[in-house]
Amino acid sequence: MQTMQNALSETRAAVTEEQDKENRRNNVILYRVPESTAKTAEERSTEVRRFCEKFVNALQMGVVGKDLKKFLD
């Protein structure tokens, strides 16, 4: 019984790790993004989103605004 529980725990850990890798698969980190002067977090997020949209559009790689999901500042 203990062996089965250990195997199940290891399998769950492996699945969790694979899910984490899949979630991070398309992450992109941009350095030297201009600092926002907006007062609220929502406005800062909007500015960052606009910058990123302009950036990916300039690359002409077929990325569109709806492909961009989450922004951290």
Biopython code that builds the backbone (N, CA, C, O; Angstrom):
import numpy as np
from Bio.PDB.StructureBuilder import StructureBuilder

atoms = [
    (1, "MET", "N", (0.822, -1.194, 0.000)),
    (1, "MET", "CA", (0.000, 0.000, 0.000)),
    (1, "MET", "C", (0.870, 1.264, 0.000)),
    (1, "MET", "O", (0.583, 2.215, -0.726)),
    (2, "GLN", "N", (1.915, 1.271, 0.801)),
    (2, "GLN", "CA", (2.828, 2.424, 0.872)),
    (2, "GLN", "C", (3.517, 2.661, -0.476)),
    (2, "GLN", "O", (3.715, 3.805, -0.885)),
    (3, "THR", "N", (3.876, 1.583, -1.154)),
    (3, "THR", "CA", (4.529, 1.693, -2.453)),
    (3, "THR", "C", (3.605, 2.361, -3.467)),
    (3, "THR", "O", (4.045, 3.186, -4.267)),
    (4, "MET", "N", (2.328, 2.003, -3.431)),
    (4, "MET", "CA", (1.354, 2.614, -4.342)),
    (4, "MET", "C", (1.181, 4.102, -4.040)),
    (4, "MET", "O", (1.077, 4.916, -4.958)),
    (5, "GLN", "N", (1.151, 4.453, -2.769)),
    (5, "GLN", "CA", (1.012, 5.858, -2.389)),
    (5, "GLN", "C", (2.230, 6.661, -2.833)),
    (5, "GLN", "O", (2.097, 7.791, -3.303)),
    (6, "ASN", "N", (3.417, 6.076, -2.684)),
    (6, "ASN", "CA", (4.632, 6.755, -3.121)),
    (6, "ASN", "C", (4.623, 6.951, -4.637)),
    (6, "ASN", "O", (4.981, 8.021, -5.130)),
    (7, "ALA", "N", (4.216, 5.924, -5.369)),
    (7, "ALA", "CA", (4.153, 6.010, -6.822)),
    (7, "ALA", "C", (3.137, 7.068, -7.246)),
    (7, "ALA", "O", (3.385, 7.828, -8.182)),
    (8, "LEU", "N", (2.009, 7.118, -6.571)),
    (8, "LEU", "CA", (0.979, 8.107, -6.875)),
    (8, "LEU", "C", (1.490, 9.518, -6.601)),
    (8, "LEU", "O", (1.256, 10.428, -7.396)),
    (9, "SER", "N", (2.179, 9.701, -5.493)),
    (9, "SER", "CA", (2.743, 11.012, -5.154)),
    (9, "SER", "C", (3.774, 11.448, -6.188)),
    (9, "SER", "O", (3.797, 12.611, -6.592)),
    (10, "GLU", "N", (4.616, 10.532, -6.610)),
    (10, "GLU", "CA", (5.628, 10.854, -7.616)),
    (10, "GLU", "C", (4.980, 11.207, -8.948)),
    (10, "GLU", "O", (5.428, 12.123, -9.638)),
    (11, "THR", "N", (3.934, 10.486, -9.306)),
    (11, "THR", "CA", (3.220, 10.761, -10.552)),
    (11, "THR", "C", (2.563, 12.130, -10.501)),
    (11, "THR", "O", (2.627, 12.892, -11.467)),
    (12, "ARG", "N", (1.932, 12.443, -9.380)),
    (12, "ARG", "CA", (1.304, 13.764, -9.226)),
    (12, "ARG", "C", (2.343, 14.874, -9.334)),
    (12, "ARG", "O", (2.102, 15.891, -9.984)),
    (13, "ALA", "N", (3.492, 14.685, -8.703)),
    (13, "ALA", "CA", (4.564, 15.685, -8.759)),
    (13, "ALA", "C", (5.055, 15.869, -10.192)),
    (13, "ALA", "O", (5.299, 16.994, -10.629)),
    (14, "ALA", "N", (5.196, 14.775, -10.913)),
    (14, "ALA", "CA", (5.652, 14.847, -12.305)),
    (14, "ALA", "C", (4.629, 15.575, -13.175)),
    (14, "ALA", "O", (5.003, 16.382, -14.025)),
    (15, "VAL", "N", (3.352, 15.299, -12.970)),
    (15, "VAL", "CA", (2.295, 15.957, -13.738)),
    (15, "VAL", "C", (2.275, 17.450, -13.420)),
    (15, "VAL", "O", (2.143, 18.275, -14.324)),
    (16, "THR", "N", (2.403, 17.794, -12.161)),
    (16, "THR", "CA", (2.421, 19.199, -11.762)),
    (16, "THR", "C", (3.593, 19.929, -12.399)),
    (16, "THR", "O", (3.441, 21.058, -12.866)),
    (17, "GLU", "N", (4.749, 19.302, -12.424)),
    (17, "GLU", "CA", (5.928, 19.912, -13.037)),
    (17, "GLU", "C", (5.727, 20.103, -14.541)),
    (17, "GLU", "O", (6.102, 21.141, -15.086)),
    (18, "GLU", "N", (5.153, 19.131, -15.202)),
    (18, "GLU", "CA", (4.896, 19.247, -16.638)),
    (18, "GLU", "C", (3.886, 20.351, -16.934)),
    (18, "GLU", "O", (4.030, 21.082, -17.914)),
    (19, "GLN", "N", (2.865, 20.472, -16.089)),
    (19, "GLN", "CA", (1.880, 21.540, -16.271)),
    (19, "GLN", "C", (2.539, 22.904, -16.095)),
    (19, "GLN", "O", (2.243, 23.839, -16.839)),
    (20, "ASP", "N", (3.427, 23.018, -15.119)),
    (20, "ASP", "CA", (4.143, 24.267, -14.880)),
    (20, "ASP", "C", (5.012, 24.616, -16.090)),
    (20, "ASP", "O", (5.045, 25.770, -16.519)),
    (21, "LYS", "N", (5.705, 23.633, -16.632)),
    (21, "LYS", "CA", (6.531, 23.869, -17.827)),
    (21, "LYS", "C", (5.666, 24.312, -19.001)),
    (21, "LYS", "O", (6.042, 25.222, -19.740)),
    (22, "GLU", "N", (4.529, 23.685, -19.174)),
    (22, "GLU", "CA", (3.628, 24.044, -20.268)),
    (22, "GLU", "C", (3.117, 25.480, -20.095)),
    (22, "GLU", "O", (3.020, 26.231, -21.065)),
    (23, "ASN", "N", (2.796, 25.849, -18.861)),
    (23, "ASN", "CA", (2.317, 27.201, -18.592)),
    (23, "ASN", "C", (3.381, 28.249, -18.897)),
    (23, "ASN", "O", (3.047, 29.360, -19.309)),
    (24, "ARG", "N", (4.649, 27.921, -18.703)),
    (24, "ARG", "CA", (5.742, 28.865, -18.920)),
    (24, "ARG", "C", (6.357, 28.753, -20.310)),
    (24, "ARG", "O", (7.278, 29.504, -20.630)),
    (25, "ARG", "N", (5.884, 27.860, -21.121)),
    (25, "ARG", "CA", (6.479, 27.563, -22.417)),
    (25, "ARG", "C", (6.598, 28.787, -23.313)),
    (25, "ARG", "O", (7.593, 28.924, -24.025)),
    (26, "ASN", "N", (5.638, 29.655, -23.299)),
    (26, "ASN", "CA", (5.628, 30.808, -24.192)),
    (26, "ASN", "C", (5.948, 32.125, -23.494)),
    (26, "ASN", "O", (5.704, 33.192, -24.056)),
    (27, "ASN", "N", (6.481, 32.068, -22.295)),
    (27, "ASN", "CA", (6.816, 33.296, -21.579)),
    (27, "ASN", "C", (7.911, 34.067, -22.301)),
    (27, "ASN", "O", (8.832, 33.491, -22.881)),
    (28, "VAL", "N", (7.782, 35.370, -22.248)),
    (28, "VAL", "CA", (8.784, 36.262, -22.800)),
    (28, "VAL", "C", (9.063, 37.332, -21.752)),
    (28, "VAL", "O", (8.137, 37.893, -21.166)),
    (29, "ILE", "N", (10.324, 37.608, -21.522)),
    (29, "ILE", "CA", (10.719, 38.654, -20.582)),
    (29, "ILE", "C", (11.362, 39.775, -21.382)),
    (29, "ILE", "O", (12.306, 39.550, -22.139)),
    (30, "LEU", "N", (10.844, 40.979, -21.209)),
    (30, "LEU", "CA", (11.394, 42.144, -21.891)),
    (30, "LEU", "C", (12.109, 43.013, -20.862)),
    (30, "LEU", "O", (11.557, 43.328, -19.807)),
    (31, "TYR", "N", (13.325, 43.390, -21.176)),
    (31, "TYR", "CA", (14.101, 44.272, -20.316)),
    (31, "TYR", "C", (14.075, 45.677, -20.893)),
    (31, "TYR", "O", (13.879, 45.872, -22.093)),
    (32, "ARG", "N", (14.275, 46.643, -20.025)),
    (32, "ARG", "CA", (14.347, 48.057, -20.400)),
    (32, "ARG", "C", (13.051, 48.590, -20.993)),
    (32, "ARG", "O", (13.059, 49.463, -21.861)),
    (33, "VAL", "N", (11.948, 48.054, -20.512)),
    (33, "VAL", "CA", (10.642, 48.599, -20.880)),
    (33, "VAL", "C", (10.516, 49.926, -20.133)),
    (33, "VAL", "O", (10.793, 49.979, -18.935)),
    (34, "PRO", "N", (10.109, 50.991, -20.808)),
    (34, "PRO", "CA", (9.998, 52.291, -20.130)),
    (34, "PRO", "C", (9.101, 52.213, -18.893)),
    (34, "PRO", "O", (8.044, 51.582, -18.918)),
    (35, "GLU", "N", (9.532, 52.852, -17.829)),
    (35, "GLU", "CA", (8.779, 52.872, -16.574)),
    (35, "GLU", "C", (7.516, 53.708, -16.754)),
    (35, "GLU", "O", (7.560, 54.812, -17.296)),
    (36, "SER", "N", (6.411, 53.175, -16.301)),
    (36, "SER", "CA", (5.143, 53.874, -16.396)),
    (36, "SER", "C", (5.067, 54.969, -15.338)),
    (36, "SER", "O", (5.570, 54.809, -14.226)),
    (37, "THR", "N", (4.436, 56.076, -15.695)),
    (37, "THR", "CA", (4.208, 57.162, -14.731)),
    (37, "THR", "C", (2.752, 57.201, -14.281)),
    (37, "THR", "O", (2.345, 58.132, -13.586)),
    (38, "ALA", "N", (1.977, 56.218, -14.664)),
    (38, "ALA", "CA", (0.551, 56.169, -14.314)),
    (38, "ALA", "C", (0.375, 56.016, -12.810)),
    (38, "ALA", "O", (1.218, 55.441, -12.123)),
    (39, "LYS", "N", (-0.713, 56.533, -12.328)),
    (39, "LYS", "CA", (-0.991, 56.526, -10.886)),
    (39, "LYS", "C", (-1.574, 55.202, -10.395)),
    (39, "LYS", "O", (-1.281, 54.776, -9.278)),
    (40, "THR", "N", (-2.384, 54.555, -11.206)),
    (40, "THR", "CA", (-3.050, 53.329, -10.747)),
    (40, "THR", "C", (-2.436, 52.104, -11.414)),
    (40, "THR", "O", (-1.816, 52.194, -12.473)),
    (41, "ALA", "N", (-2.624, 50.973, -10.776)),
    (41, "ALA", "CA", (-2.118, 49.708, -11.317)),
    (41, "ALA", "C", (-2.783, 49.390, -12.650)),
    (41, "ALA", "O", (-2.137, 48.864, -13.557)),
    (42, "GLU", "N", (-4.052, 49.699, -12.773)),
    (42, "GLU", "CA", (-4.774, 49.436, -14.020)),
    (42, "GLU", "C", (-4.196, 50.252, -15.172)),
    (42, "GLU", "O", (-4.011, 49.736, -16.274)),
    (43, "GLU", "N", (-3.912, 51.517, -14.914)),
    (43, "GLU", "CA", (-3.326, 52.367, -15.950)),
    (43, "GLU", "C", (-1.920, 51.895, -16.318)),
    (43, "GLU", "O", (-1.551, 51.898, -17.492)),
    (44, "ARG", "N", (-1.131, 51.489, -15.311)),
    (44, "ARG", "CA", (0.211, 50.974, -15.584)),
    (44, "ARG", "C", (0.139, 49.714, -16.432)),
    (44, "ARG", "O", (0.911, 49.544, -17.375)),
    (45, "SER", "N", (-0.783, 48.841, -16.095)),
    (45, "SER", "CA", (-0.952, 47.612, -16.850)),
    (45, "SER", "C", (-1.337, 47.913, -18.292)),
    (45, "SER", "O", (-0.849, 47.259, -19.214)),
    (46, "THR", "N", (-2.207, 48.897, -18.492)),
    (46, "THR", "CA", (-2.620, 49.282, -19.834)),
    (46, "THR", "C", (-1.434, 49.817, -20.630)),
    (46, "THR", "O", (-1.279, 49.493, -21.808)),
    (47, "GLU", "N", (-0.597, 50.633, -19.993)),
    (47, "GLU", "CA", (0.589, 51.169, -20.671)),
    (47, "GLU", "C", (1.555, 50.050, -21.058)),
    (47, "GLU", "O", (2.100, 50.042, -22.162)),
    (48, "VAL", "N", (1.757, 49.113, -20.143)),
    (48, "VAL", "CA", (2.656, 47.998, -20.426)),
    (48, "VAL", "C", (2.101, 47.159, -21.571)),
    (48, "VAL", "O", (2.845, 46.748, -22.462)),
    (49, "ARG", "N", (0.805, 46.907, -21.546)),
    (49, "ARG", "CA", (0.169, 46.137, -22.620)),
    (49, "ARG", "C", (0.362, 46.839, -23.967)),
    (49, "ARG", "O", (0.711, 46.196, -24.957)),
    (50, "ARG", "N", (0.139, 48.137, -24.007)),
    (50, "ARG", "CA", (0.302, 48.890, -25.267)),
    (50, "ARG", "C", (1.741, 48.808, -25.772)),
    (50, "ARG", "O", (1.982, 48.601, -26.961)),
    (51, "PHE", "N", (2.689, 48.971, -24.853)),
    (51, "PHE", "CA", (4.094, 48.874, -25.252)),
    (51, "PHE", "C", (4.380, 47.495, -25.850)),
    (51, "PHE", "O", (4.997, 47.386, -26.909)),
    (52, "CYS", "N", (3.929, 46.452, -25.165)),
    (52, "CYS", "CA", (4.176, 45.082, -25.636)),
    (52, "CYS", "C", (3.511, 44.820, -26.973)),
    (52, "CYS", "O", (4.089, 44.160, -27.837)),
    (53, "GLU", "N", (2.300, 45.331, -27.152)),
    (53, "GLU", "CA", (1.617, 45.160, -28.433)),
    (53, "GLU", "C", (2.403, 45.839, -29.553)),
    (53, "GLU", "O", (2.569, 45.264, -30.629)),
    (54, "LYS", "N", (2.887, 47.058, -29.307)),
    (54, "LYS", "CA", (3.700, 47.754, -30.312)),
    (54, "LYS", "C", (4.975, 46.963, -30.604)),
    (54, "LYS", "O", (5.391, 46.831, -31.755)),
    (55, "PHE", "N", (5.576, 46.448, -29.556)),
    (55, "PHE", "CA", (6.821, 45.696, -29.693)),
    (55, "PHE", "C", (6.632, 44.457, -30.569)),
    (55, "PHE", "O", (7.382, 44.248, -31.522)),
    (56, "VAL", "N", (5.635, 43.642, -30.247)),
    (56, "VAL", "CA", (5.432, 42.408, -31.019)),
    (56, "VAL", "C", (4.951, 42.713, -32.435)),
    (56, "VAL", "O", (5.265, 41.969, -33.364)),
    (57, "ASN", "N", (4.190, 43.799, -32.614)),
    (57, "ASN", "CA", (3.774, 44.187, -33.966)),
    (57, "ASN", "C", (4.979, 44.590, -34.802)),
    (57, "ASN", "O", (5.038, 44.281, -35.992)),
    (58, "ALA", "N", (5.943, 45.278, -34.191)),
    (58, "ALA", "CA", (7.147, 45.690, -34.907)),
    (58, "ALA", "C", (7.971, 44.481, -35.345)),
    (58, "ALA", "O", (8.681, 44.546, -36.349)),
    (59, "LEU", "N", (7.884, 43.384, -34.602)),
    (59, "LEU", "CA", (8.621, 42.173, -34.961)),
    (59, "LEU", "C", (8.000, 41.448, -36.150)),
    (59, "LEU", "O", (8.653, 40.618, -36.782)),
    (60, "GLN", "N", (6.754, 41.756, -36.452)),
    (60, "GLN", "CA", (6.022, 41.145, -37.566)),
    (60, "GLN", "C", (6.104, 39.616, -37.531)),
    (60, "GLN", "O", (6.461, 38.974, -38.518)),
    (61, "MET", "N", (5.765, 39.056, -36.374)),
    (61, "MET", "CA", (5.820, 37.605, -36.194)),
    (61, "MET", "C", (4.437, 36.968, -36.155)),
    (61, "MET", "O", (4.313, 35.773, -35.885)),
    (62, "GLY", "N", (3.410, 37.744, -36.418)),
    (62, "GLY", "CA", (2.067, 37.184, -36.420)),
    (62, "GLY", "C", (1.415, 37.142, -35.044)),
    (62, "GLY", "O", (0.367, 36.520, -34.872)),
    (63, "VAL", "N", (2.024, 37.794, -34.072)),
    (63, "VAL", "CA", (1.445, 37.870, -32.729)),
    (63, "VAL", "C", (0.451, 39.025, -32.738)),
    (63, "VAL", "O", (0.746, 40.111, -33.238)),
    (64, "VAL", "N", (-0.727, 38.775, -32.179)),
    (64, "VAL", "CA", (-1.752, 39.821, -32.097)),
    (64, "VAL", "C", (-2.065, 40.086, -30.634)),
    (64, "VAL", "O", (-1.704, 39.300, -29.759)),
    (65, "GLY", "N", (-2.732, 41.188, -30.380)),
    (65, "GLY", "CA", (-3.030, 41.608, -29.009)),
    (65, "GLY", "C", (-3.685, 40.545, -28.158)),
    (65, "GLY", "O", (-3.373, 40.417, -26.974)),
    (66, "LYS", "N", (-4.599, 39.774, -28.749)),
    (66, "LYS", "CA", (-5.297, 38.754, -27.962)),
    (66, "LYS", "C", (-4.374, 37.599, -27.550)),
    (66, "LYS", "O", (-4.715, 36.820, -26.659)),
    (67, "ASP", "N", (-3.199, 37.487, -28.201)),
    (67, "ASP", "CA", (-2.223, 36.460, -27.806)),
    (67, "ASP", "C", (-1.504, 36.826, -26.512)),
    (67, "ASP", "O", (-0.951, 35.958, -25.836)),
    (68, "LEU", "N", (-1.515, 38.118, -26.171)),
    (68, "LEU", "CA", (-0.836, 38.591, -24.967)),
    (68, "LEU", "C", (-1.791, 38.436, -23.788)),
    (68, "LEU", "O", (-2.886, 38.998, -23.784)),
    (69, "LYS", "N", (-1.365, 37.673, -22.797)),
    (69, "LYS", "CA", (-2.282, 37.297, -21.717)),
    (69, "LYS", "C", (-2.049, 38.040, -20.408)),
    (69, "LYS", "O", (-3.004, 38.530, -19.804)),
    (70, "LYS", "N", (-0.813, 38.131, -19.961)),
    (70, "LYS", "CA", (-0.550, 38.612, -18.617)),
    (70, "LYS", "C", (0.688, 39.489, -18.614)),
    (70, "LYS", "O", (1.681, 39.185, -19.276)),
    (71, "PHE", "N", (0.620, 40.593, -17.854)),
    (71, "PHE", "CA", (1.731, 41.520, -17.785)),
    (71, "PHE", "C", (2.073, 41.798, -16.342)),
    (71, "PHE", "O", (1.191, 42.020, -15.512)),
    (72, "LEU", "N", (3.338, 41.785, -16.054)),
    (72, "LEU", "CA", (3.801, 42.131, -14.710)),
    (72, "LEU", "C", (4.729, 43.330, -14.828)),
    (72, "LEU", "O", (5.517, 43.427, -15.769)),
    (73, "ASP", "N", (4.632, 44.220, -13.889)),
    (73, "ASP", "CA", (5.548, 45.361, -13.923)),
    (73, "ASP", "C", (6.384, 45.420, -12.688)),
    (73, "ASP", "O", (7.213, 46.319, -12.546)),
]
sb = StructureBuilder()
sb.init_structure("model")
sb.init_model(0)
sb.init_chain("A")
sb.init_seg("    ")
for serial, (resi, resn, name, xyz) in enumerate(atoms, 1):
    if name == "N":
        sb.init_residue(resn, " ", resi, " ")
    sb.init_atom(name, np.array(xyz, "f"), 0.0, 1.0, " ", f" {name:<3s}", serial, name[0])
structure = sb.get_structure()
